[in-house]
Amino acid sequence: MQFGPELHTPVHHRAAGVVILNAAGDILLVRENGVPEQRQKAGLWHIPSGTVEDGENPQDTAVREAWEEAGVRVRLIRFLAAYVGRFPDGVPVLRHAWLAEVMDGSTFRPVMADEVGEVRYVPQAEFAALYDAGQIRMYHTRLFYEDALRERANEKRSPGTESAPFS
């Protein structure tokens, strides 16, 4: 056997979300209220995302979480990336994200208002300041934003050039 079980890392927790950019490249973020069992999240920003439920595929999770957390109906445009991380207790989690666009019927008000206190587009410079101040909940949020900006830049320029959104 070329790759045996010693090279396998089981990941039982999966999450999925969306990256939504406006024309200026600002990212849609939600700010956590920090429900009682998750007070450590209070005040932190992230993309609309959440846990993949049993029997649910990650794409459906991404669409559901956009509606619940941001009040936006979305169309997934393309898969951006998946990153493996760890929860604070060390448990591995696989996070997926899609570039998405907002559809008609969006309210930009969280359906899960007990969990999310604010929904808005955040400009790149403000995102960088929030990240530096420790106000972005996960490093993966930054990675997904960079992936989305790279996708957008690739759509606008000729092949063979590279971009570094947060240098």
Secondary structure per residue as TSV (DSSP state, phi and psi in degrees):
chain	resnum	aa	ss	phi	psi
A	1	M	-	360.0	127.1
A	2	Q	-	-71.4	-43.2
A	3	F	S	-125.5	106.0
A	4	G	-	-91.4	-178.3
A	5	P	G	-62.6	-23.1
A	6	E	G	-66.1	-15.8
A	7	L	G	-99.9	4.9
A	8	H	-	-96.9	134.0
A	9	T	-	-118.6	107.4
A	10	P	-	-68.7	135.7
A	11	V	-	-126.4	111.9
A	12	H	-	-96.8	-15.2
A	13	H	E	-107.9	129.0
A	14	R	E	-128.0	147.0
A	15	A	E	-135.5	158.0
A	16	A	E	-148.6	150.5
A	17	G	E	-159.5	-175.9
A	18	V	E	-126.8	148.1
A	19	V	E	-111.6	122.1
A	20	I	E	-119.3	122.5
A	21	L	B	-112.5	142.9
A	22	N	-	-89.6	-177.0
A	23	A	T	-60.3	-29.2
A	24	A	T	-83.2	-6.4
A	25	G	-	89.1	9.0
A	26	D	-	-71.6	148.3
A	27	I	E	-105.7	139.1
A	28	L	E	-79.2	121.5
A	29	L	E	-125.1	158.3
A	30	V	E	-119.2	146.2
A	31	R	E	-109.4	124.8
A	32	E	E	-70.4	140.3
A	33	N	-	-81.2	-31.4
A	34	G	-	82.5	75.2
A	35	V	-	-58.0	159.9
A	36	P	G	-46.8	-41.9
A	37	E	G	-80.7	-2.3
A	38	Q	G	-139.2	48.1
A	39	R	G	-60.9	-25.5
A	40	Q	G	-64.3	-16.1
A	41	K	G	-88.4	-11.4
A	42	A	T	-55.1	128.4
A	43	G	T	83.9	-5.4
A	44	L	-	-89.8	149.0
A	45	W	E	-104.6	148.8
A	46	H	E	-163.9	171.0
A	47	I	-	-71.5	155.8
A	48	P	S	-60.5	117.1
A	49	S	E	-164.2	164.6
A	50	G	E	-176.7	-173.4
A	51	T	E	-70.8	135.4
A	52	V	-	-76.1	116.8
A	53	E	-	-77.1	159.5
A	54	D	T	-55.1	131.7
A	55	G	T	80.7	0.4
A	56	E	-	-103.4	142.7
A	57	N	-	-92.4	156.8
A	58	P	H	-58.8	-33.9
A	59	Q	H	-62.1	-44.9
A	60	D	H	-64.7	-37.0
A	61	T	H	-61.5	-46.1
A	62	A	H	-58.5	-45.6
A	63	V	H	-65.3	-45.3
A	64	R	H	-61.5	-45.9
A	65	E	H	-65.6	-35.1
A	66	A	H	-60.5	-41.7
A	67	W	H	-69.4	-49.0
A	68	E	H	-65.1	-44.7
A	69	E	H	-88.7	-28.6
A	70	A	H	-121.6	-8.5
A	71	G	-	68.5	28.6
A	72	V	-	-117.6	135.0
A	73	R	-	-89.0	130.7
A	74	V	E	-126.8	157.8
A	75	R	E	-116.4	125.1
A	76	L	E	-73.5	129.0
A	77	I	E	-93.1	-51.9
A	78	R	E	-160.5	153.0
A	79	F	E	-69.6	133.8
A	80	L	E	-94.3	-57.8
A	81	A	E	-173.7	168.6
A	82	A	E	-133.4	134.7
A	83	Y	E	-127.8	140.5
A	84	V	E	-94.2	132.1
A	85	G	E	-137.1	-166.0
A	86	R	E	-136.0	144.3
A	87	F	-	-73.1	165.8
A	88	P	T	-55.3	-26.9
A	89	D	T	-84.0	2.8
A	90	G	S	94.0	-6.3
A	91	V	-	-71.7	128.7
A	92	P	E	-68.8	147.9
A	93	V	E	-139.1	139.4
A	94	L	E	-104.7	118.4
A	95	R	E	-108.6	129.4
A	96	H	E	-111.9	148.5
A	97	A	E	-145.3	147.2
A	98	W	E	-121.9	143.9
A	99	L	E	-74.2	133.3
A	100	A	E	-138.4	161.1
A	101	E	E	-123.1	149.6
A	102	V	E	-79.0	137.1
A	103	M	-	-105.0	165.9
A	104	D	T	-57.8	150.2
A	105	G	T	94.2	3.5
A	106	S	-	-82.3	143.1
A	107	T	-	-108.6	-19.5
A	108	F	S	56.9	30.7
A	109	R	S	-127.6	129.4
A	110	P	-	-62.8	135.6
A	111	V	S	-71.8	-36.4
A	112	M	S	-93.8	65.2
A	113	A	T	-63.9	-20.5
A	114	D	T	-70.8	-27.1
A	115	E	T	-94.4	-34.4
A	116	V	E	-118.8	126.8
A	117	G	E	-96.8	-22.4
A	118	E	E	-153.8	145.3
A	119	V	E	-133.8	125.1
A	120	R	E	-166.3	162.6
A	121	Y	E	-78.7	135.6
A	122	V	E	-117.2	122.0
A	123	P	-	-64.6	157.8
A	124	Q	H	-54.8	-45.4
A	125	A	H	-64.3	-40.6
A	126	E	H	-67.2	-39.9
A	127	F	H	-57.2	-47.2
A	128	A	H	-60.2	-41.2
A	129	A	H	-66.7	-42.1
A	130	L	H	-62.4	-41.7
A	131	Y	H	-62.4	-48.7
A	132	D	H	-61.5	-30.7
A	133	A	T	-85.1	0.9
A	134	G	T	76.5	22.6
A	135	Q	-	-97.5	-3.3
A	136	I	B	-93.2	126.0
A	137	R	S	-63.8	-36.8
A	138	M	-	-136.3	144.2
A	139	Y	H	-57.4	-33.9
A	140	H	H	-61.1	-29.5
A	141	T	H	-60.0	-43.5
A	142	R	H	-63.9	-45.3
A	143	L	H	-60.6	-43.9
A	144	F	H	-64.8	-38.7
A	145	Y	H	-63.6	-45.4
A	146	E	H	-60.5	-41.8
A	147	D	H	-59.5	-44.3
A	148	A	H	-66.6	-41.4
A	149	L	H	-64.5	-38.6
A	150	R	H	-64.0	-42.7
A	151	E	H	-58.3	-46.7
A	152	R	H	-62.9	-43.3
A	153	A	H	-63.9	-38.9
A	154	N	H	-63.6	-32.7
A	155	E	H	-69.0	-26.3
A	156	K	H	-98.8	-10.3
A	157	R	S	-129.1	172.1
A	158	S	-	-76.0	155.6
A	159	P	T	-62.9	152.0
A	160	G	T	99.5	-6.1
A	161	T	-	-106.0	158.4
A	162	E	-	-123.4	160.1
A	163	S	-	-133.5	148.8
A	164	A	-	-128.9	91.0
A	165	P	T	-59.8	-38.9
A	166	F	T	-121.7	73.8
A	167	S	-	-89.6	360.0
